[in-house]
């Protein structure tokens, strides 16, 4: 009886260890995706800011016109 209970506990611990390992993999993958998305957002933010600074004609607002 005690041996059966001990075996059941060992089996449950083994399943829990496997589950923790799988969850760690998922968390790692999600963090990688999050890092990538943050980098993409930063790039898009810089791009949008540069477009906003360029003004409606596509050149920088503070840029001197070519005839000066």
C-alpha positions as CSV (number, residue, x, y, z in Angstrom):
1,X,0.0,0.0,0.0
2,X,2.7,2.5,0.9
3,X,4.8,1.5,-2.1
4,X,1.8,2.2,-4.4
5,X,1.3,5.6,-2.8
6,X,5.0,6.4,-3.2
7,X,4.9,5.3,-6.8
8,X,1.8,7.5,-7.5
9,X,3.6,10.5,-5.9
10,X,6.7,9.9,-8.0
11,X,4.6,9.7,-11.1
12,X,2.8,12.9,-10.3
13,X,6.1,14.7,-9.6
14,X,7.5,13.4,-12.9
15,X,4.4,14.8,-14.8
16,X,4.8,18.1,-12.9
17,X,8.4,18.4,-13.9
18,X,7.6,17.8,-17.5
19,X,4.8,20.4,-17.4
20,X,7.1,23.0,-15.8
21,X,9.7,22.4,-18.5
22,X,7.1,22.8,-21.2
23,X,5.7,26.0,-19.6
24,X,9.3,27.4,-19.4
25,X,9.7,26.8,-23.1
26,X,6.4,28.6,-23.8
27,X,7.4,31.6,-21.6
28,X,10.8,31.8,-23.3
29,X,9.2,31.8,-26.8
30,X,6.7,34.4,-25.8
31,X,9.5,36.6,-24.4
32,X,11.3,36.3,-27.7
33,X,8.2,37.3,-29.6
34,X,7.6,40.2,-27.2
35,X,11.2,41.4,-27.7
36,X,10.8,41.3,-31.5
37,X,7.5,43.2,-31.4
38,X,9.0,45.9,-29.2
39,X,11.8,46.3,-31.7
40,X,9.3,46.5,-34.5
41,X,7.3,49.1,-32.6
42,X,10.4,51.2,-31.9
43,X,11.3,51.1,-35.6
44,X,7.9,52.1,-36.7
45,X,7.8,54.9,-34.1
46,X,11.1,56.3,-35.4
47,X,9.8,56.0,-39.0
48,X,6.6,57.8,-38.2
49,X,8.4,60.6,-36.4
50,X,10.7,61.1,-39.3
51,X,7.8,61.3,-41.7
52,X,6.1,63.8,-39.4
53,X,9.2,65.9,-39.3
54,X,9.5,65.7,-43.1
55,X,6.3,67.8,-43.5
56,X,3.8,67.5,-46.3
57,X,6.2,67.9,-49.2
58,X,8.5,65.1,-48.1
59,X,11.4,67.2,-47.0
60,X,12.5,68.1,-43.5
61,X,10.7,71.1,-42.1
62,X,13.9,72.9,-41.1
63,X,15.7,72.1,-44.4
64,X,16.6,75.1,-46.6
65,X,15.0,75.1,-50.0
66,X,17.4,74.1,-52.9
67,X,17.6,77.7,-54.3
68,X,19.2,79.2,-51.1
